Amino acid sequence: SPLTEGETVHLIDRETNLVTPYTSPIGYLASQRERFFSFNGAIRFTLAVDTLEPIVLFPSADNLMGSYEAIAAIDTKYWDPEAGSEHTWDMTVTNVDSIPLSGMAQLALIFTEIGSSVITEKKVRCLKCENIMVVPLKQTMIKCTGCGYDFIIPFFGKEII
C-alpha cells in the first residue's frame, strides 16, 4: 500500500523477510555498500547504527538514486575492528511529501567473518542448462560455458542463481 504523508516504515531484509532493526553478530564486520531509491515523491532515508549519529539522505523525487561504495563509509571495522560486539542497524524511509508515495529502497549490508578472505569470485548457474560456473564477483553479463546462453545476474547475491 502507498506510504501516506508523514508515515515511516522500516526496511525489510529480503533474504530473511525480517524487518529492521536487526543486529550484526559478534565475529562479523558489517558494511553498508550499496543504496538504491526510486519513489514518486520526496522521502527521507535514515540509517542508524548503534548510538552513532544517524545518516539522513533526501533522494530527489522521480529520480533513480543509486550508489555503490567500494570503500564503505559505514563499516563496523572503523570502531570495532575485531568484531567483538554486536551492532544494531536500523533503516527507515519517511514520506516527506504531501501525497501518498509508491516506490522502493534497497541497501546491501555485507557481513564479513573475521579472518575470512576477501571474495573475488562467485558461483552462478545457467538458467537454461543449469551449468554451474565460477565468474569474477563484479561480472553481471554471463555467457554459459556449457550451452552459450547469455544471461544477467545481480552484482551481489550469496546463493547460486
N, C-alpha and C positions, 0 to 999 in steps of 0.2 A: 504494500500500500504506500501511497505517497508520504513523504516526510512533511508534516504540517509546519506552519510558521513557528519558529522558536523551538521545535522538537529536536531532541538529541538522541542519537542511537549509538550503541557500541558496535564495533566491527565484529564479524563472526569469522572464526578460523575455519576455512572450507575443508581442511584436511580432517578436522575433528568435529566440526559444527559447534564448537564451544564459543560462547560469547566472551569477548574481553571484558574485564581484565583477566589476564592469566599470568602464570609465573614461569619464568625460565628456571630450570632446575640447577641445583648445585652441581658443579663439574662441567657446565656448559657455558661458553661465551655466547652472547646473543647480540646480533647486529641487525639494524633495520636498514635494508639495502635498496628497496625499490618502492616507489609510490606511484599510484595512477588514480586520477579522479576524472569523472565525467558526470556532470549534473546539468539540469536545465535551469539552474538559478544559482544564487550565491550561497556558499557554505563556509563553515569554519571547521577545519580539521584540527583535532588536538591529539598529540601524542604525549603521554605522561609515563615516565619511567621512575619507579621508586618515589623518592621525595625530591627529585630534581625539578627545576622549573620546567613546566610543560612547553613543548614546541607547538606553536599555533601557526597554521597556514590558512590563507584565504584564496583558494583557487578561483580563477575567473569563471563566471557563468558561461555556459555554452562553449566551453573550451576544454579540450582534452589536455590535461596537465599530467605529464609523466616524467619520472626521472629515475635513473639508476646510478647508484653511488659505488664506484669501485673501492673507494676508501670511505667507509661508513662514518658519518658524524655521530650517530647514535649507536654506540657499541659498548657493551659492559666491560670490554678489555681495558678501557680508559680509567675506570675506577675500581675494577675488581679483576685484575689480570689473571689471577689463579682460579677464578670462578668459585670462590669459597662460600658464596652466599646465593640465595635465591633472589630474583629480581622480578618485580611486578610491572607488567606492561599494560597500559590502558589506551585504547584508541577510539575516539568518538568523532562523529560527524553531526554538526548542528545546522539546521536550516536558518540562515540569517536573512532570507529573502521574505517578500510579502506574499508569496504564492506557494502552494504545495509543490514539493520537488520530487523528481524521479532521477535516478542515476545510480552510479556505483563508485565505490572507493576500494582500492586494492593496495595491499602492502606485502612485502616479502620480509619476513623476520627469519633470519638464518641462525640456527643453533650449530655451534662447533664444539665438539667434545674436546676437553683439554688433552693435549698430546696427540690428537689426530692430525693426519696430514692434510694439506690443502687439496681440495678436489679439483682436478683439471679435466676429467673426462666423465661421461655419463653413459649408461646403457639405454638404448632405445630399441623399440620393436616396430617392425614394419607393419602397417595397418592392413596390408594386402596379403603377404605371405607369412607373417609372424616371425621373420628372420630377426634375430637379436644381434645388434651391432654396438660397438663402443665408439663414441664420437667425442670430439672436443666439447667441453662444457658449454661454451658460448654458441655452438652451431645450432641453428634453428631450421635451416633448409637441409633436408636429408634425402639422399638418393640411396635406395636399398641396394646393398651389395649382392643380394640374392636374386631379386626379380627386376631391379631397375626402377621401381615405383618411387615417385617423388612425393614427399610429404613434409609437413611443418610441425614442429613441436615447440612448446614454450621454452624460454631460457631456463627457468627454474623448474624443479619437479623432482621428487625423491623416488617416485615409482617408475617402473618401466612402462612406457606408453607405446 
